[in-house]
Amino acid sequence: MENKVAVISIIVKNEEASGAVNEILHEFREMIVGRMGIPYRDRGISIISVVVDAPASEISSLSGKLGMLEGVSAKTLTAKL
């Protein structure tokens, strides 16, 4: 299966979900190229961008698991290569 390059944007509204987010990202660590996290204290949220290189099904699985967490939103943008 062909790999895709994508960015998963994650907004964590519930600070208690941070541990679960990190556990999921660790589970998918082999496909992660890099990540950047920004705590936005004025708004009480955290914003994380994760760049991945993997088959579309794995990218969807990661994004879906993140999005199912309470207080977490995740959206994926896939590059057309």
MOPAC internal coordinates of N, CA, C and O (Angstrom, degrees):
PM7 1SCF
backbone

  N    0.0000 0     0.00 0     0.00 0    0    0    0
  C    1.4394 1     0.00 0     0.00 0    1    0    0
  C    1.5312 1   108.62 1     0.00 0    2    1    0
  O    1.2310 1   120.74 1   -40.11 1    3    2    1
  N    1.3173 1   116.18 1   139.89 1    3    2    1
  C    1.4592 1   122.21 1  -177.21 1    5    3    2
  C    1.5259 1   111.77 1   -76.14 1    6    5    3
  O    1.2310 1   120.87 1   -44.14 1    7    6    5
  N    1.3337 1   115.95 1   135.86 1    7    6    5
  C    1.4584 1   120.43 1   176.80 1    9    7    6
  C    1.5168 1   110.78 1   -78.58 1   10    9    7
  O    1.2310 1   121.27 1   -30.49 1   11   10    9
  N    1.3088 1   115.17 1   149.51 1   11   10    9
  C    1.4632 1   123.98 1   175.45 1   13   11   10
  C    1.5217 1   107.34 1  -119.13 1   14   13   11
  O    1.2310 1   121.28 1   -24.12 1   15   14   13
  N    1.3195 1   115.15 1   155.88 1   15   14   13
  C    1.4645 1   120.73 1   172.88 1   17   15   14
  C    1.5200 1   106.49 1  -108.20 1   18   17   15
  O    1.2310 1   120.84 1   -48.31 1   19   18   17
  N    1.3196 1   116.01 1   131.69 1   19   18   17
  C    1.4639 1   120.42 1  -176.99 1   21   19   18
  C    1.5203 1   110.60 1  -146.22 1   22   21   19
  O    1.2310 1   121.80 1   -19.12 1   23   22   21
  N    1.3375 1   114.16 1   160.88 1   23   22   21
  C    1.4539 1   121.81 1   172.58 1   25   23   22
  C    1.5222 1   107.11 1  -117.31 1   26   25   23
  O    1.2310 1   120.77 1   -53.00 1   27   26   25
  N    1.3118 1   116.14 1   127.00 1   27   26   25
  C    1.4616 1   120.79 1   175.13 1   29   27   26
  C    1.5176 1   107.07 1  -104.77 1   30   29   27
  O    1.2310 1   120.96 1   -59.50 1   31   30   29
  N    1.3207 1   115.76 1   120.50 1   31   30   29
  C    1.4680 1   121.76 1   178.18 1   33   31   30
  C    1.5180 1   107.89 1   -98.43 1   34   33   31
  O    1.2310 1   121.14 1   -53.29 1   35   34   33
  N    1.3146 1   115.43 1   126.71 1   35   34   33
  C    1.4591 1   121.85 1  -175.93 1   37   35   34
  C    1.5300 1   108.90 1  -122.81 1   38   37   35
  O    1.2310 1   120.72 1   -49.16 1   39   38   37
  N    1.3266 1   116.22 1   130.84 1   39   38   37
  C    1.4557 1   120.98 1   172.89 1   41   39   38
  C    1.5193 1   107.31 1  -117.93 1   42   41   39
  O    1.2310 1   121.31 1   -59.06 1   43   42   41
  N    1.3311 1   115.11 1   120.94 1   43   42   41
  C    1.4604 1   121.63 1  -179.33 1   45   43   42
  C    1.5255 1   107.70 1  -103.56 1   46   45   43
  O    1.2310 1   121.32 1   -70.62 1   47   46   45
  N    1.3442 1   115.08 1   109.38 1   47   46   45
  C    1.4699 1   120.99 1  -179.97 1   49   47   46
  C    1.5189 1   111.52 1   -91.55 1   50   49   47
  O    1.2310 1   120.89 1   155.85 1   51   50   49
  N    1.3275 1   115.90 1   -24.15 1   51   50   49
  C    1.4595 1   122.23 1  -177.78 1   53   51   50
  C    1.5249 1   108.10 1  -109.58 1   54   53   51
  O    1.2310 1   120.37 1   -72.65 1   55   54   53
  N    1.3191 1   116.90 1   107.35 1   55   54   53
  C    1.4650 1   121.42 1  -176.59 1   57   55   54
  C    1.5249 1   112.25 1   -56.86 1   58   57   55
  O    1.2310 1   120.22 1   150.24 1   59   58   57
  N    1.3234 1   117.18 1   -29.76 1   59   58   57
  C    1.4651 1   120.99 1   179.34 1   61   59   58
  C    1.5291 1   112.09 1   -65.79 1   62   61   59
  O    1.2310 1   119.72 1   161.43 1   63   62   61
  N    1.3289 1   118.13 1   -18.57 1   63   62   61
  C    1.4653 1   121.75 1   179.72 1   65   63   62
  C    1.5255 1   112.08 1   -83.75 1   66   65   63
  O    1.2310 1   119.74 1   172.41 1   67   66   65
  N    1.3157 1   118.11 1    -7.59 1   67   66   65
  C    1.4671 1   121.64 1  -176.45 1   69   67   66
  C    1.5246 1   112.72 1   -57.87 1   70   69   67
  O    1.2310 1   120.37 1   137.93 1   71   70   69
  N    1.3094 1   116.90 1   -42.07 1   71   70   69
  C    1.4680 1   120.47 1   179.15 1   73   71   70
  C    1.5140 1   111.75 1   -61.78 1   74   73   71
  O    1.2310 1   120.38 1   136.53 1   75   74   73
  N    1.3284 1   116.88 1   -43.47 1   75   74   73
  C    1.4640 1   121.06 1   179.59 1   77   75   74
  C    1.5205 1   110.85 1   -66.19 1   78   77   75
  O    1.2310 1   120.09 1   141.76 1   79   78   77
  N    1.3325 1   117.43 1   -38.24 1   79   78   77
  C    1.4699 1   121.20 1   177.23 1   81   79   78
  C    1.5250 1   109.24 1   -60.51 1   82   81   79
  O    1.2310 1   120.42 1   132.16 1   83   82   81
  N    1.3227 1   116.80 1   -47.84 1   83   82   81
  C    1.4693 1   120.26 1  -179.83 1   85   83   82
  C    1.5219 1   112.48 1   -64.20 1   86   85   83
  O    1.2310 1   119.73 1   144.30 1   87   86   85
  N    1.3222 1   118.12 1   -35.70 1   87   86   85
  C    1.4679 1   120.96 1   177.21 1   89   87   86
  C    1.5266 1   110.75 1   -63.74 1   90   89   87
  O    1.2310 1   120.35 1   137.00 1   91   90   89
  N    1.3325 1   116.94 1   -43.00 1   91   90   89
  C    1.4631 1   120.96 1   179.93 1   93   91   90
  C    1.5229 1   110.11 1   -66.45 1   94   93   91
  O    1.2310 1   120.19 1   136.20 1   95   94   93
  N    1.3287 1   117.24 1   -43.80 1   95   94   93
  C    1.4620 1   119.93 1   178.27 1   97   95   94
  C    1.5290 1   110.79 1   -61.66 1   98   97   95
  O    1.2310 1   120.49 1   141.80 1   99   98   97
  N    1.3219 1   116.67 1   -38.20 1   99   98   97
  C    1.4699 1   120.32 1   177.45 1  101   99   98
  C    1.5378 1   110.86 1   -64.57 1  102  101   99
  O    1.2310 1   120.65 1   141.06 1  103  102  101
  N    1.3223 1   116.36 1   -38.94 1  103  102  101
  C    1.4645 1   121.39 1   178.84 1  105  103  102
  C    1.5393 1   111.16 1   -60.60 1  106  105  103
  O    1.2310 1   120.39 1   146.71 1  107  106  105
  N    1.3336 1   116.85 1   -33.29 1  107  106  105
  C    1.4665 1   122.19 1  -178.04 1  109  107  106
  C    1.5318 1   112.01 1  -104.11 1  110  109  107
  O    1.2310 1   119.79 1  -159.42 1  111  110  109
  N    1.3202 1   118.02 1    20.58 1  111  110  109
  C    1.4637 1   122.85 1  -172.64 1  113  111  110
  C    1.5251 1   114.25 1   -57.38 1  114  113  111
  O    1.2310 1   119.44 1   150.79 1  115  114  113
  N    1.3250 1   118.67 1   -29.21 1  115  114  113
  C    1.4691 1   121.73 1  -177.20 1  117  115  114
  C    1.5229 1   112.41 1   -64.54 1  118  117  115
  O    1.2310 1   119.85 1   154.06 1  119  118  117
  N    1.3222 1   117.90 1   -25.94 1  119  118  117
  C    1.4658 1   120.59 1  -177.66 1  121  119  118
  C    1.5245 1   113.01 1   -98.56 1  122  121  119
  O    1.2310 1   119.98 1   175.55 1  123  122  121
  N    1.3312 1   117.64 1    -4.45 1  123  122  121
  C    1.4617 1   121.08 1  -177.18 1  125  123  122
  C    1.5235 1   110.59 1   -84.75 1  126  125  123
  O    1.2310 1   121.47 1   -56.07 1  127  126  125
  N    1.3366 1   114.80 1   123.93 1  127  126  125
  C    1.4631 1   121.76 1   177.27 1  129  127  126
  C    1.5247 1   109.72 1   -84.45 1  130  129  127
  O    1.2310 1   120.63 1   139.62 1  131  130  129
  N    1.3223 1   116.39 1   -40.38 1  131  130  129
  C    1.4607 1   121.23 1   179.12 1  133  131  130
  C    1.5152 1   110.33 1  -172.44 1  134  133  131
  O    1.2310 1   121.30 1   -15.29 1  135  134  133
  N    1.3198 1   115.12 1   164.71 1  135  134  133
  C    1.4597 1   119.53 1   178.53 1  137  135  134
  C    1.5195 1   109.92 1  -149.05 1  138  137  135
  O    1.2310 1   121.52 1   -27.28 1  139  138  137
  N    1.3309 1   114.70 1   152.72 1  139  138  137
  C    1.4490 1   121.17 1   178.03 1  141  139  138
  C    1.5190 1   107.69 1  -136.83 1  142  141  139
  O    1.2310 1   120.64 1   -50.37 1  143  142  141
  N    1.3148 1   116.37 1   129.63 1  143  142  141
  C    1.4513 1   120.82 1   178.90 1  145  143  142
  C    1.5228 1   110.87 1  -118.44 1  146  145  143
  O    1.2310 1   121.14 1   -42.46 1  147  146  145
  N    1.3184 1   115.42 1   137.54 1  147  146  145
  C    1.4600 1   121.09 1   179.81 1  149  147  146
  C    1.5262 1   109.24 1  -127.60 1  150  149  147
  O    1.2310 1   119.89 1   -65.34 1  151  150  149
  N    1.3220 1   117.82 1   114.66 1  151  150  149
  C    1.4686 1   118.89 1   174.00 1  153  151  150
  C    1.5318 1   108.17 1   -79.41 1  154  153  151
  O    1.2310 1   120.46 1   -57.00 1  155  154  153
  N    1.3096 1   116.73 1   123.00 1  155  154  153
  C    1.4659 1   121.47 1   179.64 1  157  155  154
  C    1.5261 1   106.47 1  -105.55 1  158  157  155
  O    1.2310 1   121.31 1   -99.00 1  159  158  157
  N    1.3026 1   115.10 1    81.00 1  159  158  157
  C    1.4673 1   122.07 1  -171.06 1  161  159  158
  C    1.5268 1   112.90 1   -62.21 1  162  161  159
  O    1.2310 1   120.04 1   144.51 1  163  162  161
  N    1.3339 1   117.53 1   -35.49 1  163  162  161
  C    1.4673 1   120.09 1  -179.55 1  165  163  162
  C    1.5202 1   111.93 1   -60.27 1  166  165  163
  O    1.2310 1   120.58 1   150.19 1  167  166  165
  N    1.3270 1   116.50 1   -29.81 1  167  166  165
  C    1.4646 1   121.54 1  -179.32 1  169  167  166
  C    1.5227 1   112.82 1  -103.09 1  170  169  167
  O    1.2310 1   120.56 1   171.44 1  171  170  169
  N    1.3249 1   116.53 1    -8.56 1  171  170  169
  C    1.4632 1   120.27 1   179.12 1  173  171  170
  C    1.5166 1   113.57 1    72.32 1  174  173  171
  O    1.2310 1   120.10 1  -149.44 1  175  174  173
  N    1.3434 1   117.41 1    30.56 1  175  174  173
  C    1.4615 1   121.78 1   179.50 1  177  175  174
  C    1.5301 1   109.57 1  -130.96 1  178  177  175
  O    1.2310 1   121.18 1   -12.37 1  179  178  177
  N    1.3164 1   115.36 1   167.63 1  179  178  177
  C    1.4606 1   122.29 1   171.71 1  181  179  178
  C    1.5178 1   107.89 1  -124.27 1  182  181  179
  O    1.2310 1   120.86 1   -38.53 1  183  182  181
  N    1.3235 1   115.96 1   141.47 1  183  182  181
  C    1.4562 1   121.96 1  -179.83 1  185  183  182
  C    1.5234 1   107.04 1  -119.53 1  186  185  183
  O    1.2310 1   120.78 1   -52.41 1  187  186  185
  N    1.3241 1   116.11 1   127.59 1  187  186  185
  C    1.4630 1   121.69 1  -178.19 1  189  187  186
  C    1.5211 1   108.55 1  -126.87 1  190  189  187
  O    1.2310 1   120.61 1   -48.16 1  191  190  189
  N    1.3369 1   116.44 1   131.84 1  191  190  189
  C    1.4627 1   122.03 1   172.62 1  193  191  190
  C    1.5216 1   107.48 1  -113.13 1  194  193  191
  O    1.2310 1   120.79 1   -51.12 1  195  194  193
  N    1.3316 1   116.09 1   128.88 1  195  194  193
  C    1.4591 1   121.42 1  -178.37 1  197  195  194
  C    1.5271 1   108.47 1  -124.66 1  198  197  195
  O    1.2310 1   120.61 1   -56.59 1  199  198  197
  N    1.3397 1   116.43 1   123.41 1  199  198  197
  C    1.4555 1   121.58 1   176.33 1  201  199  198
  C    1.5247 1   107.81 1   -95.91 1  202  201  199
  O    1.2310 1   120.87 1   -50.90 1  203  202  201
  N    1.3429 1   115.93 1   129.10 1  203  202  201
  C    1.4618 1   120.94 1  -177.47 1  205  203  202
  C    1.5259 1   110.55 1  -127.87 1  206  205  203
  O    1.2310 1   121.06 1   -24.94 1  207  206  205
  N    1.3211 1   115.58 1   155.06 1  207  206  205
  C    1.4636 1   123.88 1   175.47 1  209  207  206
  C    1.5199 1   106.02 1  -135.08 1  210  209  207
  O    1.2310 1   120.69 1   -76.40 1  211  210  209
  N    1.3461 1   116.29 1   103.60 1  211  210  209
  C    1.4658 1   120.34 1  -172.57 1  213  211  210
  C    1.5250 1   109.53 1  -165.41 1  214  213  211
  O    1.2310 1   120.28 1    -9.79 1  215  214  213
  N    1.3310 1   117.06 1   170.21 1  215  214  213
  C    1.4661 1   120.03 1   172.68 1  217  215  214
  C    1.5321 1   110.41 1   -61.63 1  218  217  215
  O    1.2310 1   120.88 1   -30.73 1  219  218  217
  N    1.3149 1   115.91 1   149.27 1  219  218  217
  C    1.4727 1   121.26 1  -177.71 1  221  219  218
  C    1.5270 1   112.04 1   -55.00 1  222  221  219
  O    1.2310 1   119.93 1   143.42 1  223  222  221
  N    1.3215 1   117.74 1   -36.58 1  223  222  221
  C    1.4584 1   120.58 1  -178.66 1  225  223  222
  C    1.5227 1   111.76 1   -65.15 1  226  225  223
  O    1.2310 1   120.34 1   143.28 1  227  226  225
  N    1.3381 1   116.96 1   -36.72 1  227  226  225
  C    1.4690 1   120.41 1   178.73 1  229  227  226
  C    1.5271 1   111.05 1   -71.93 1  230  229  227
  O    1.2310 1   120.85 1   141.79 1  231  230  229
  N    1.3308 1   115.97 1   -38.21 1  231  230  229
  C    1.4677 1   119.95 1   177.71 1  233  231  230
  C    1.5269 1   109.60 1   -62.89 1  234  233  231
  O    1.2310 1   120.73 1   135.27 1  235  234  233
  N    1.3254 1   116.22 1   -44.73 1  235  234  233
  C    1.4670 1   120.61 1   178.79 1  237  235  234
  C    1.5205 1   111.60 1   -63.00 1  238  237  235
  O    1.2310 1   120.49 1   141.51 1  239  238  237
  N    1.3208 1   116.68 1   -38.49 1  239  238  237
  C    1.4572 1   120.95 1   179.05 1  241  239  238
  C    1.5272 1   110.66 1   -63.09 1  242  241  239
  O    1.2310 1   120.32 1   133.96 1  243  242  241
  N    1.3224 1   117.00 1   -46.04 1  243  242  241
  C    1.4643 1   121.04 1   178.60 1  245  243  242
  C    1.5217 1   110.86 1   -61.51 1  246  245  243
  O    1.2310 1   120.36 1   129.83 1  247  246  245
  N    1.3124 1   116.92 1   -50.17 1  247  246  245
  C    1.4598 1   121.17 1  -178.97 1  249  247  246
  C    1.5299 1   111.23 1   -61.32 1  250  249  247
  O    1.2310 1   120.63 1   138.67 1  251  250  249
  N    1.3197 1   116.40 1   -41.33 1  251  250  249
  C    1.4613 1   120.97 1   179.87 1  253  251  250
  C    1.5174 1   112.66 1   -64.17 1  254  253  251
  O    1.2310 1   120.42 1   136.38 1  255  254  253
  N    1.3377 1   116.80 1   -43.62 1  255  254  253
  C    1.4679 1   120.29 1   179.02 1  257  255  254
  C    1.5226 1   110.87 1   -63.07 1  258  257  255
  O    1.2310 1   120.63 1   139.74 1  259  258  257
  N    1.3242 1   116.40 1   -40.26 1  259  258  257
  C    1.4599 1   119.74 1   178.47 1  261  259  258
  C    1.5201 1   111.09 1   -65.56 1  262  261  259
  O    1.2310 1   120.63 1   135.84 1  263  262  261
  N    1.3209 1   116.40 1   -44.16 1  263  262  261
  C    1.4575 1   121.56 1  -177.43 1  265  263  262
  C    1.5208 1   114.08 1   -67.27 1  266  265  263
  O    1.2310 1   120.24 1   159.39 1  267  266  265
  N    1.3212 1   117.15 1   -20.61 1  267  266  265
  C    1.4606 1   120.46 1   179.13 1  269  267  266
  C    1.5308 1   113.00 1   -79.99 1  270  269  267
  O    1.2310 1   120.39 1   167.44 1  271  270  269
  N    1.3168 1   116.85 1   -12.56 1  271  270  269
  C    1.4644 1   119.94 1   179.46 1  273  271  270
  C    1.5245 1   109.71 1   -73.68 1  274  273  271
  O    1.2310 1   120.90 1   -41.20 1  275  274  273
  N    1.3148 1   115.89 1   138.80 1  275  274  273
  C    1.4642 1   120.57 1   179.00 1  277  275  274
  C    1.5236 1   109.90 1   -66.44 1  278  277  275
  O    1.2310 1   120.56 1   -50.82 1  279  278  277
  N    1.3315 1   116.53 1   129.18 1  279  278  277
  C    1.4529 1   121.83 1   179.08 1  281  279  278
  C    1.5138 1   114.35 1    82.06 1  282  281  279
  O    1.2310 1   120.50 1  -165.66 1  283  282  281
  N    1.3499 1   116.66 1    14.34 1  283  282  281
  C    1.4640 1   121.26 1   179.93 1  285  283  282
  C    1.5247 1   109.19 1  -126.97 1  286  285  283
  O    1.2310 1   121.07 1   -47.15 1  287  286  285
  N    1.3351 1   115.57 1   132.85 1  287  286  285
  C    1.4674 1   121.34 1   174.09 1  289  287  286
  C    1.5213 1   107.54 1  -115.92 1  290  289  287
  O    1.2310 1   120.53 1   -40.37 1  291  290  289
  N    1.3422 1   116.60 1   139.63 1  291  290  289
  C    1.4709 1   120.27 1   179.23 1  293  291  290
  C    1.5244 1   108.47 1  -140.43 1  294  293  291
  O    1.2310 1   121.36 1   -47.81 1  295  294  293
  N    1.3263 1   115.01 1   132.19 1  295  294  293
  C    1.4651 1   121.89 1   177.43 1  297  295  294
  C    1.5214 1   107.87 1  -132.99 1  298  297  295
  O    1.2310 1   121.25 1   -33.05 1  299  298  297
  N    1.3400 1   115.21 1   146.95 1  299  298  297
  C    1.4611 1   121.00 1  -176.23 1  301  299  298
  C    1.5235 1   110.74 1  -118.61 1  302  301  299
  O    1.2310 1   121.45 1   -43.61 1  303  302  301
  N    1.3338 1   114.83 1   136.39 1  303  302  301
  C    1.4523 1   122.27 1   173.06 1  305  303  302
  C    1.5196 1   107.07 1  -119.24 1  306  305  303
  O    1.2310 1   120.40 1   -60.95 1  307  306  305
  N    1.3301 1   116.85 1   119.05 1  307  306  305
  C    1.4579 1   121.91 1  -177.42 1  309  307  306
  C    1.5191 1   109.86 1  -103.19 1  310  309  307
  O    1.2310 1   120.44 1   -45.92 1  311  310  309
  N    1.3294 1   116.76 1   134.08 1  311  310  309
  C    1.4529 1   122.64 1  -179.95 1  313  311  310
  C    1.5296 1   110.15 1   -75.86 1  314  313  311
  O    1.2310 1   120.84 1   -37.06 1  315  314  313
  N    1.3122 1   116.01 1   142.94 1  315  314  313
  C    1.4582 1   121.00 1   172.92 1  317  315  314
  C    1.5109 1   107.47 1   -92.36 1  318  317  315
  O    1.2310 1   120.48 1   -75.31 1  319  318  317
  N    1.3370 1   116.68 1   104.69 1  319  318  317
  C    1.4481 1   122.30 1  -177.97 1  321  319  318
  C    1.5084 1   111.49 1  -108.96 1  322  321  319
  O    1.2310 1   120.10 1   180.00 1  323  322  321

